[in-house]
Amino acid sequence: MITININRNQEGNVVSFFGDGHAEYAEYGQDIVCAAVSAIMQTAVFGLTNYLDFDINIDVKDGWLKCKIDSNIAKDLQVKSILETMVIGLKETEKSYSQYLKIVEGGGKND
C-alpha cells in the first residue's frame, strides 16, 4: 500500500508531503496506481520548482518522495493552487483505489 502524509501549518497551508510504499495493484512497471500517485506528486514538485522557480526541500528514492515547503512559500497563492490540486488528485485516486492508497492529513487549525 502507498501511504501519503500531508502536513499543514496553523493557517491550513500544505507545508510538507511524504509518499511511501508501493500499491502492488499490478506487476512492477504496469501498476497504474503507483504511476498515478507518482505523476500527481511529481507534477506538483515540478510546478513548484520549474514553473514557480521556488527552492524547496525534495528527497526522492524508489517508492519514496518527501517534499518540505517553507511556511512563507506555502502561503503563496500559486503554491497553494498547485498543492491543493495535488491533494484533490490524490484523494480522488484514493476513492477509486482505497485498498492500495491511503491519504493521511495532519496539522492545521484543528490540531
SULLINSUL-V256259 format. One record per run of one state. SS is the DSSP state (H for helix, E for strand, - for the rest). FROM is the first residue (numbers start at 1). LEN is the number of residues. If there is no record, write none. Layout:
SS&FROM&LEN + SS&FROM&LEN
//
This chain:
-&1&1 + E&2&7 + -&9&5 + E&14&7 + -&21&11 + H&32&20 + -&52&5 + E&57&5 + -&62&2 + E&64&5 + -&69&2 + H&71&4 + -&75&2 + H&77&20 + -&97&4 + E&101&7 + -&108&4
//
